[in-house]
Amino acid sequence: MWTCIICEFEIGPGGDLEERMCEECLVQEYCEHETTEYQPAEAENNAPESLSCVECGKDLPVPEPDFGV
């Protein structure tokens, strides 16, 4: 039995790199994150701002604002 090389989820036997990644990590690894969803910070709910990919669900880094535009 192998574990996913990224999240350590237990998966079946595998040899090459793609076979040693679980399905969720594979999708996130090869997703181009073209459609994202921004959630602003909510102080009243103690929720930080976030950016996530709609296609694969991965949390992405929130870009710094560009005030020079």
PDB file of N, CA, C and O in Angstrom:
ATOM      1  N   MET A   1       0.834  -1.175   0.000  1.00  0.00           N
ATOM      2  CA  MET A   1       0.000   0.000   0.000  1.00  0.00           C
ATOM      3  C   MET A   1       0.885   1.246   0.000  1.00  0.00           C
ATOM      4  O   MET A   1       1.879   1.308   0.724  1.00  0.00           O
ATOM      5  N   TRP A   2       0.521   2.229  -0.808  1.00  0.00           N
ATOM      6  CA  TRP A   2       1.242   3.497  -0.867  1.00  0.00           C
ATOM      7  C   TRP A   2       0.402   4.585  -0.213  1.00  0.00           C
ATOM      8  O   TRP A   2      -0.810   4.442  -0.051  1.00  0.00           O
ATOM      9  N   THR A   3       1.055   5.659   0.153  1.00  0.00           N
ATOM     10  CA  THR A   3       0.321   6.839   0.585  1.00  0.00           C
ATOM     11  C   THR A   3       0.609   7.946  -0.423  1.00  0.00           C
ATOM     12  O   THR A   3       1.674   7.978  -1.040  1.00  0.00           O
ATOM     13  N   CYS A   4      -0.339   8.838  -0.579  1.00  0.00           N
ATOM     14  CA  CYS A   4      -0.178   9.959  -1.493  1.00  0.00           C
ATOM     15  C   CYS A   4       1.056  10.759  -1.077  1.00  0.00           C
ATOM     16  O   CYS A   4       1.252  11.038   0.106  1.00  0.00           O
ATOM     17  N   ILE A   5       1.876  11.121  -2.042  1.00  0.00           N
ATOM     18  CA  ILE A   5       3.118  11.832  -1.720  1.00  0.00           C
ATOM     19  C   ILE A   5       2.879  13.278  -1.289  1.00  0.00           C
ATOM     20  O   ILE A   5       3.803  13.942  -0.819  1.00  0.00           O
ATOM     21  N   ILE A   6       1.644  13.773  -1.443  1.00  0.00           N
ATOM     22  CA  ILE A   6       1.348  15.149  -1.047  1.00  0.00           C
ATOM     23  C   ILE A   6       0.573  15.190   0.274  1.00  0.00           C
ATOM     24  O   ILE A   6       0.992  15.855   1.221  1.00  0.00           O
ATOM     25  N   CYS A   7      -0.549  14.483   0.334  1.00  0.00           N
ATOM     26  CA  CYS A   7      -1.408  14.587   1.527  1.00  0.00           C
ATOM     27  C   CYS A   7      -1.308  13.364   2.442  1.00  0.00           C
ATOM     28  O   CYS A   7      -1.894  13.358   3.524  1.00  0.00           O
ATOM     29  N   GLU A   8      -0.582  12.342   2.025  1.00  0.00           N
ATOM     30  CA  GLU A   8      -0.365  11.116   2.787  1.00  0.00           C
ATOM     31  C   GLU A   8      -1.627  10.287   2.976  1.00  0.00           C
ATOM     32  O   GLU A   8      -1.706   9.466   3.890  1.00  0.00           O
ATOM     33  N   PHE A   9      -2.624  10.505   2.101  1.00  0.00           N
ATOM     34  CA  PHE A   9      -3.825   9.677   2.093  1.00  0.00           C
ATOM     35  C   PHE A   9      -3.447   8.292   1.582  1.00  0.00           C
ATOM     36  O   PHE A   9      -2.673   8.183   0.631  1.00  0.00           O
ATOM     37  N   GLU A  10      -3.967   7.248   2.181  1.00  0.00           N
ATOM     38  CA  GLU A  10      -3.616   5.881   1.791  1.00  0.00           C
ATOM     39  C   GLU A  10      -4.279   5.515   0.460  1.00  0.00           C
ATOM     40  O   GLU A  10      -5.499   5.600   0.315  1.00  0.00           O
ATOM     41  N   ILE A  11      -3.457   5.111  -0.502  1.00  0.00           N
ATOM     42  CA  ILE A  11      -3.946   4.710  -1.819  1.00  0.00           C
ATOM     43  C   ILE A  11      -3.361   3.356  -2.171  1.00  0.00           C
ATOM     44  O   ILE A  11      -2.524   2.826  -1.441  1.00  0.00           O
ATOM     45  N   GLY A  12      -3.793   2.802  -3.273  1.00  0.00           N
ATOM     46  CA  GLY A  12      -3.324   1.491  -3.696  1.00  0.00           C
ATOM     47  C   GLY A  12      -1.887   1.504  -4.178  1.00  0.00           C
ATOM     48  O   GLY A  12      -1.220   2.537  -4.120  1.00  0.00           O
ATOM     49  N   PRO A  13      -1.404   0.357  -4.658  1.00  0.00           N
ATOM     50  CA  PRO A  13      -0.028   0.278  -5.143  1.00  0.00           C
ATOM     51  C   PRO A  13       0.156   1.141  -6.385  1.00  0.00           C
ATOM     52  O   PRO A  13      -0.774   1.307  -7.174  1.00  0.00           O
ATOM     53  N   GLY A  14       1.332   1.678  -6.555  1.00  0.00           N
ATOM     54  CA  GLY A  14       1.630   2.499  -7.716  1.00  0.00           C
ATOM     55  C   GLY A  14       3.120   2.631  -7.904  1.00  0.00           C
ATOM     56  O   GLY A  14       3.893   2.478  -6.959  1.00  0.00           O
ATOM     57  N   GLY A  15       3.518   2.915  -9.121  1.00  0.00           N
ATOM     58  CA  GLY A  15       4.936   2.996  -9.407  1.00  0.00           C
ATOM     59  C   GLY A  15       5.386   4.398  -9.762  1.00  0.00           C
ATOM     60  O   GLY A  15       6.249   4.963  -9.089  1.00  0.00           O
ATOM     61  N   ASP A  16       4.805   4.972 -10.823  1.00  0.00           N
ATOM     62  CA  ASP A  16       5.265   6.295 -11.221  1.00  0.00           C
ATOM     63  C   ASP A  16       4.620   7.376 -10.370  1.00  0.00           C
ATOM     64  O   ASP A  16       3.735   7.098  -9.560  1.00  0.00           O
ATOM     65  N   LEU A  17       5.068   8.608 -10.558  1.00  0.00           N
ATOM     66  CA  LEU A  17       4.656   9.720  -9.706  1.00  0.00           C
ATOM     67  C   LEU A  17       3.150   9.917  -9.695  1.00  0.00           C
ATOM     68  O   LEU A  17       2.566  10.072  -8.623  1.00  0.00           O
ATOM     69  N   GLU A  18       2.498   9.917 -10.862  1.00  0.00           N
ATOM     70  CA  GLU A  18       1.064  10.158 -10.907  1.00  0.00           C
ATOM     71  C   GLU A  18       0.267   9.070 -10.206  1.00  0.00           C
ATOM     72  O   GLU A  18      -0.808   9.337  -9.671  1.00  0.00           O
ATOM     73  N   GLU A  19       0.776   7.859 -10.204  1.00  0.00           N
ATOM     74  CA  GLU A  19       0.076   6.779  -9.522  1.00  0.00           C
ATOM     75  C   GLU A  19       0.258   6.853  -8.014  1.00  0.00           C
ATOM     76  O   GLU A  19      -0.444   6.162  -7.276  1.00  0.00           O
ATOM     77  N   ARG A  20       1.183   7.675  -7.544  1.00  0.00           N
ATOM     78  CA  ARG A  20       1.409   7.806  -6.113  1.00  0.00           C
ATOM     79  C   ARG A  20       0.799   9.083  -5.557  1.00  0.00           C
ATOM     80  O   ARG A  20       1.172   9.542  -4.478  1.00  0.00           O
ATOM     81  N   MET A  21      -0.151   9.656  -6.308  1.00  0.00           N
ATOM     82  CA  MET A  21      -0.890  10.814  -5.836  1.00  0.00           C
ATOM     83  C   MET A  21      -2.366  10.456  -5.831  1.00  0.00           C
ATOM     84  O   MET A  21      -2.851   9.809  -6.759  1.00  0.00           O
ATOM     85  N   CYS A  22      -3.093  10.874  -4.785  1.00  0.00           N
ATOM     86  CA  CYS A  22      -4.526  10.607  -4.737  1.00  0.00           C
ATOM     87  C   CYS A  22      -5.219  11.477  -5.792  1.00  0.00           C
ATOM     88  O   CYS A  22      -4.629  12.429  -6.302  1.00  0.00           O
ATOM     89  N   GLU A  23      -6.448  11.150  -6.108  1.00  0.00           N
ATOM     90  CA  GLU A  23      -7.176  11.861  -7.164  1.00  0.00           C
ATOM     91  C   GLU A  23      -7.291  13.358  -6.884  1.00  0.00           C
ATOM     92  O   GLU A  23      -7.106  14.173  -7.788  1.00  0.00           O
ATOM     93  N   GLU A  24      -7.590  13.720  -5.653  1.00  0.00           N
ATOM     94  CA  GLU A  24      -7.748  15.138  -5.308  1.00  0.00           C
ATOM     95  C   GLU A  24      -6.441  15.907  -5.519  1.00  0.00           C
ATOM     96  O   GLU A  24      -6.457  17.018  -6.050  1.00  0.00           O
ATOM     97  N   CYS A  25      -5.324  15.332  -5.111  1.00  0.00           N
ATOM     98  CA  CYS A  25      -4.031  16.003  -5.288  1.00  0.00           C
ATOM     99  C   CYS A  25      -3.642  16.067  -6.763  1.00  0.00           C
ATOM    100  O   CYS A  25      -3.037  17.048  -7.195  1.00  0.00           O
ATOM    101  N   LEU A  26      -3.975  15.051  -7.536  1.00  0.00           N
ATOM    102  CA  LEU A  26      -3.711  15.070  -8.971  1.00  0.00           C
ATOM    103  C   LEU A  26      -4.461  16.215  -9.645  1.00  0.00           C
ATOM    104  O   LEU A  26      -3.888  16.948 -10.451  1.00  0.00           O
ATOM    105  N   VAL A  27      -5.738  16.368  -9.314  1.00  0.00           N
ATOM    106  CA  VAL A  27      -6.548  17.433  -9.904  1.00  0.00           C
ATOM    107  C   VAL A  27      -5.941  18.788  -9.541  1.00  0.00           C
ATOM    108  O   VAL A  27      -5.803  19.652 -10.406  1.00  0.00           O
ATOM    109  N   GLN A  28      -5.579  18.979  -8.281  1.00  0.00           N
ATOM    110  CA  GLN A  28      -5.008  20.252  -7.849  1.00  0.00           C
ATOM    111  C   GLN A  28      -3.643  20.504  -8.487  1.00  0.00           C
ATOM    112  O   GLN A  28      -3.310  21.646  -8.805  1.00  0.00           O
ATOM    113  N   GLU A  29      -2.858  19.453  -8.675  1.00  0.00           N
ATOM    114  CA  GLU A  29      -1.521  19.587  -9.247  1.00  0.00           C
ATOM    115  C   GLU A  29      -1.572  20.080 -10.686  1.00  0.00           C
ATOM    116  O   GLU A  29      -0.743  20.897 -11.086  1.00  0.00           O
ATOM    117  N   TYR A  30      -2.530  19.597 -11.469  1.00  0.00           N
ATOM    118  CA  TYR A  30      -2.583  19.911 -12.895  1.00  0.00           C
ATOM    119  C   TYR A  30      -3.646  20.945 -13.260  1.00  0.00           C
ATOM    120  O   TYR A  30      -3.770  21.311 -14.429  1.00  0.00           O
ATOM    121  N   CYS A  31      -4.409  21.418 -12.287  1.00  0.00           N
ATOM    122  CA  CYS A  31      -5.424  22.441 -12.539  1.00  0.00           C
ATOM    123  C   CYS A  31      -4.726  23.779 -12.796  1.00  0.00           C
ATOM    124  O   CYS A  31      -3.729  24.097 -12.147  1.00  0.00           O
ATOM    125  N   GLU A  32      -5.249  24.558 -13.740  1.00  0.00           N
ATOM    126  CA  GLU A  32      -4.654  25.856 -14.045  1.00  0.00           C
ATOM    127  C   GLU A  32      -5.301  26.994 -13.257  1.00  0.00           C
ATOM    128  O   GLU A  32      -4.927  28.154 -13.432  1.00  0.00           O
ATOM    129  N   HIS A  33      -6.259  26.681 -12.401  1.00  0.00           N
ATOM    130  CA  HIS A  33      -6.911  27.647 -11.501  1.00  0.00           C
ATOM    131  C   HIS A  33      -7.401  28.884 -12.263  1.00  0.00           C
ATOM    132  O   HIS A  33      -7.147  30.018 -11.854  1.00  0.00           O
ATOM    133  N   GLU A  34      -8.102  28.651 -13.370  1.00  0.00           N
ATOM    134  CA  GLU A  34      -8.578  29.761 -14.200  1.00  0.00           C
ATOM    135  C   GLU A  34      -9.802  30.458 -13.605  1.00  0.00           C
ATOM    136  O   GLU A  34      -9.989  31.655 -13.823  1.00  0.00           O
ATOM    137  N   THR A  35     -10.629  29.738 -12.866  1.00  0.00           N
ATOM    138  CA  THR A  35     -11.813  30.330 -12.253  1.00  0.00           C
ATOM    139  C   THR A  35     -11.624  30.318 -10.744  1.00  0.00           C
ATOM    140  O   THR A  35     -11.555  29.257 -10.124  1.00  0.00           O
ATOM    141  N   THR A  36     -11.542  31.513 -10.157  1.00  0.00           N
ATOM    142  CA  THR A  36     -11.310  31.604  -8.717  1.00  0.00           C
ATOM    143  C   THR A  36     -12.447  32.361  -8.054  1.00  0.00           C
ATOM    144  O   THR A  36     -13.208  33.083  -8.698  1.00  0.00           O
ATOM    145  N   GLU A  37     -12.536  32.172  -6.751  1.00  0.00           N
ATOM    146  CA  GLU A  37     -13.555  32.847  -5.960  1.00  0.00           C
ATOM    147  C   GLU A  37     -12.877  33.524  -4.777  1.00  0.00           C
ATOM    148  O   GLU A  37     -12.182  32.881  -3.991  1.00  0.00           O
ATOM    149  N   TYR A  38     -13.091  34.833  -4.661  1.00  0.00           N
ATOM    150  CA  TYR A  38     -12.506  35.619  -3.575  1.00  0.00           C
ATOM    151  C   TYR A  38     -13.530  35.808  -2.468  1.00  0.00           C
ATOM    152  O   TYR A  38     -14.686  36.140  -2.731  1.00  0.00           O
ATOM    153  N   GLN A  39     -13.102  35.594  -1.235  1.00  0.00           N
ATOM    154  CA  GLN A  39     -13.952  35.829  -0.068  1.00  0.00           C
ATOM    155  C   GLN A  39     -13.271  36.878   0.794  1.00  0.00           C
ATOM    156  O   GLN A  39     -12.218  36.605   1.370  1.00  0.00           O
ATOM    157  N   PRO A  40     -13.846  38.076   0.900  1.00  0.00           N
ATOM    158  CA  PRO A  40     -13.212  39.103   1.737  1.00  0.00           C
ATOM    159  C   PRO A  40     -13.243  38.713   3.214  1.00  0.00           C
ATOM    160  O   PRO A  40     -14.043  37.879   3.639  1.00  0.00           O
ATOM    161  N   ALA A  41     -12.366  39.326   3.970  1.00  0.00           N
ATOM    162  CA  ALA A  41     -12.315  39.063   5.412  1.00  0.00           C
ATOM    163  C   ALA A  41     -13.619  39.488   6.077  1.00  0.00           C
ATOM    164  O   ALA A  41     -14.234  40.478   5.681  1.00  0.00           O
ATOM    165  N   GLU A  42     -14.033  38.734   7.084  1.00  0.00           N
ATOM    166  CA  GLU A  42     -15.233  39.050   7.857  1.00  0.00           C
ATOM    167  C   GLU A  42     -14.845  39.109   9.331  1.00  0.00           C
ATOM    168  O   GLU A  42     -14.765  38.083  10.006  1.00  0.00           O
ATOM    169  N   ALA A  43     -14.606  40.319   9.815  1.00  0.00           N
ATOM    170  CA  ALA A  43     -14.151  40.492  11.197  1.00  0.00           C
ATOM    171  C   ALA A  43     -15.169  39.974  12.204  1.00  0.00           C
ATOM    172  O   ALA A  43     -14.798  39.386  13.219  1.00  0.00           O
ATOM    173  N   GLU A  44     -16.464  40.194  11.922  1.00  0.00           N
ATOM    174  CA  GLU A  44     -17.497  39.762  12.868  1.00  0.00           C
ATOM    175  C   GLU A  44     -17.572  38.235  13.007  1.00  0.00           C
ATOM    176  O   GLU A  44     -18.060  37.729  14.019  1.00  0.00           O
ATOM    177  N   ASN A  45     -17.092  37.501  11.995  1.00  0.00           N
ATOM    178  CA  ASN A  45     -17.077  36.025  12.050  1.00  0.00           C
ATOM    179  C   ASN A  45     -15.678  35.468  12.247  1.00  0.00           C
ATOM    180  O   ASN A  45     -15.480  34.253  12.235  1.00  0.00           O
ATOM    181  N   ASN A  46     -14.699  36.363  12.432  1.00  0.00           N
ATOM    182  CA  ASN A  46     -13.308  35.979  12.604  1.00  0.00           C
ATOM    183  C   ASN A  46     -12.821  35.127  11.421  1.00  0.00           C
ATOM    184  O   ASN A  46     -12.077  34.165  11.612  1.00  0.00           O
ATOM    185  N   ALA A  47     -13.244  35.485  10.202  1.00  0.00           N
ATOM    186  CA  ALA A  47     -12.863  34.753   8.994  1.00  0.00           C
ATOM    187  C   ALA A  47     -11.883  35.594   8.180  1.00  0.00           C
ATOM    188  O   ALA A  47     -12.191  36.733   7.828  1.00  0.00           O
ATOM    189  N   PRO A  48     -10.706  35.044   7.878  1.00  0.00           N
ATOM    190  CA  PRO A  48      -9.739  35.795   7.076  1.00  0.00           C
ATOM    191  C   PRO A  48     -10.161  35.826   5.609  1.00  0.00           C
ATOM    192  O   PRO A  48     -11.016  35.046   5.190  1.00  0.00           O
ATOM    193  N   GLU A  49      -9.563  36.730   4.828  1.00  0.00           N
ATOM    194  CA  GLU A  49      -9.847  36.740   3.398  1.00  0.00           C
ATOM    195  C   GLU A  49      -9.250  35.483   2.775  1.00  0.00           C
ATOM    196  O   GLU A  49      -8.262  34.940   3.269  1.00  0.00           O
ATOM    197  N   SER A  50      -9.859  35.032   1.692  1.00  0.00           N
ATOM    198  CA  SER A  50      -9.364  33.830   1.049  1.00  0.00           C
ATOM    199  C   SER A  50      -9.629  33.873  -0.448  1.00  0.00           C
ATOM    200  O   SER A  50     -10.486  34.614  -0.928  1.00  0.00           O
ATOM    201  N   LEU A  51      -8.878  33.067  -1.163  1.00  0.00           N
ATOM    202  CA  LEU A  51      -9.032  32.907  -2.599  1.00  0.00           C
ATOM    203  C   LEU A  51      -8.959  31.416  -2.875  1.00  0.00           C
ATOM    204  O   LEU A  51      -8.013  30.755  -2.447  1.00  0.00           O
ATOM    205  N   SER A  52      -9.943  30.878  -3.584  1.00  0.00           N
ATOM    206  CA  SER A  52      -9.923  29.442  -3.869  1.00  0.00           C
ATOM    207  C   SER A  52     -10.294  29.193  -5.323  1.00  0.00           C
ATOM    208  O   SER A  52     -10.988  29.994  -5.949  1.00  0.00           O
ATOM    209  N   CYS A  53      -9.825  28.078  -5.843  1.00  0.00           N
ATOM    210  CA  CYS A  53     -10.110  27.668  -7.210  1.00  0.00           C
ATOM    211  C   CYS A  53     -11.476  26.984  -7.241  1.00  0.00           C
ATOM    212  O   CYS A  53     -11.748  26.087  -6.443  1.00  0.00           O
ATOM    213  N   VAL A  54     -12.328  27.414  -8.166  1.00  0.00           N
ATOM    214  CA  VAL A  54     -13.668  26.841  -8.283  1.00  0.00           C
ATOM    215  C   VAL A  54     -13.596  25.416  -8.824  1.00  0.00           C
ATOM    216  O   VAL A  54     -14.380  24.561  -8.414  1.00  0.00           O
ATOM    217  N   GLU A  55     -12.654  25.148  -9.752  1.00  0.00           N
ATOM    218  CA  GLU A  55     -12.568  23.825 -10.378  1.00  0.00           C
ATOM    219  C   GLU A  55     -12.065  22.729  -9.431  1.00  0.00           C
ATOM    220  O   GLU A  55     -12.649  21.647  -9.364  1.00  0.00           O
ATOM    221  N   CYS A  56     -10.972  23.017  -8.696  1.00  0.00           N
ATOM    222  CA  CYS A  56     -10.368  21.947  -7.882  1.00  0.00           C
ATOM    223  C   CYS A  56     -10.515  22.153  -6.383  1.00  0.00           C
ATOM    224  O   CYS A  56     -10.261  21.231  -5.607  1.00  0.00           O
ATOM    225  N   GLY A  57     -10.923  23.351  -5.961  1.00  0.00           N
ATOM    226  CA  GLY A  57     -11.137  23.603  -4.536  1.00  0.00           C
ATOM    227  C   GLY A  57      -9.900  23.983  -3.751  1.00  0.00           C
ATOM    228  O   GLY A  57      -9.975  24.153  -2.534  1.00  0.00           O
ATOM    229  N   LYS A  58      -8.757  24.120  -4.419  1.00  0.00           N
ATOM    230  CA  LYS A  58      -7.522  24.429  -3.709  1.00  0.00           C
ATOM    231  C   LYS A  58      -7.532  25.867  -3.199  1.00  0.00           C
ATOM    232  O   LYS A  58      -7.969  26.782  -3.896  1.00  0.00           O
ATOM    233  N   ASP A  59      -7.041  26.053  -1.958  1.00  0.00           N
ATOM    234  CA  ASP A  59      -6.865  27.398  -1.421  1.00  0.00           C
ATOM    235  C   ASP A  59      -5.623  27.997  -2.066  1.00  0.00           C
ATOM    236  O   ASP A  59      -4.558  27.380  -2.074  1.00  0.00           O
ATOM    237  N   LEU A  60      -5.767  29.204  -2.606  1.00  0.00           N
ATOM    238  CA  LEU A  60      -4.677  29.872  -3.304  1.00  0.00           C
ATOM    239  C   LEU A  60      -4.214  31.072  -2.507  1.00  0.00           C
ATOM    240  O   LEU A  60      -4.969  31.603  -1.692  1.00  0.00           O
ATOM    241  N   PRO A  61      -2.967  31.513  -2.732  1.00  0.00           N
ATOM    242  CA  PRO A  61      -2.516  32.720  -2.034  1.00  0.00           C
ATOM    243  C   PRO A  61      -3.278  33.939  -2.544  1.00  0.00           C
ATOM    244  O   PRO A  61      -3.530  34.072  -3.742  1.00  0.00           O
ATOM    245  N   VAL A  62      -3.637  34.817  -1.629  1.00  0.00           N
ATOM    246  CA  VAL A  62      -4.351  36.044  -1.987  1.00  0.00           C
ATOM    247  C   VAL A  62      -3.310  37.036  -2.497  1.00  0.00           C
ATOM    248  O   VAL A  62      -2.360  37.350  -1.781  1.00  0.00           O
ATOM    249  N   PRO A  63      -3.474  37.539  -3.739  1.00  0.00           N
ATOM    250  CA  PRO A  63      -2.487  38.479  -4.262  1.00  0.00           C
ATOM    251  C   PRO A  63      -2.533  39.815  -3.543  1.00  0.00           C
ATOM    252  O   PRO A  63      -3.583  40.234  -3.055  1.00  0.00           O
ATOM    253  N   GLU A  64      -1.394  40.476  -3.482  1.00  0.00           N
ATOM    254  CA  GLU A  64      -1.321  41.797  -2.875  1.00  0.00           C
ATOM    255  C   GLU A  64      -2.018  42.793  -3.790  1.00  0.00           C
ATOM    256  O   GLU A  64      -1.939  42.667  -5.012  1.00  0.00           O
ATOM    257  N   PRO A  65      -2.698  43.781  -3.218  1.00  0.00           N
ATOM    258  CA  PRO A  65      -3.364  44.789  -4.062  1.00  0.00           C
ATOM    259  C   PRO A  65      -2.337  45.612  -4.845  1.00  0.00           C
ATOM    260  O   PRO A  65      -1.250  45.900  -4.344  1.00  0.00           O
ATOM    261  N   ASP A  66      -2.690  45.985  -6.070  1.00  0.00           N
ATOM    262  CA  ASP A  66      -1.817  46.778  -6.913  1.00  0.00           C
ATOM    263  C   ASP A  66      -2.383  48.200  -6.963  1.00  0.00           C
ATOM    264  O   ASP A  66      -3.283  48.503  -7.747  1.00  0.00           O
ATOM    265  N   PHE A  67      -1.835  49.054  -6.112  1.00  0.00           N
ATOM    266  CA  PHE A  67      -2.332  50.429  -6.003  1.00  0.00           C
ATOM    267  C   PHE A  67      -1.799  51.328  -7.103  1.00  0.00           C
ATOM    268  O   PHE A  67      -2.228  52.476  -7.215  1.00  0.00           O
ATOM    269  N   GLY A  68      -0.863  50.830  -7.926  1.00  0.00           N
ATOM    270  CA  GLY A  68      -0.261  51.632  -8.965  1.00  0.00           C
ATOM    271  C   GLY A  68      -1.074  51.683 -10.240  1.00  0.00           C
ATOM    272  O   GLY A  68      -0.642  52.301 -11.213  1.00  0.00           O
ATOM    273  N   VAL A  69      -2.228  51.058 -10.265  1.00  0.00           N
ATOM    274  CA  VAL A  69      -3.035  51.008 -11.482  1.00  0.00           C
ATOM    275  C   VAL A  69      -3.857  52.255 -11.643  1.00  0.00           C
ATOM    276  O   VAL A  69      -4.599  52.384 -12.617  1.00  0.00           O
TER     277      VAL A  69
END
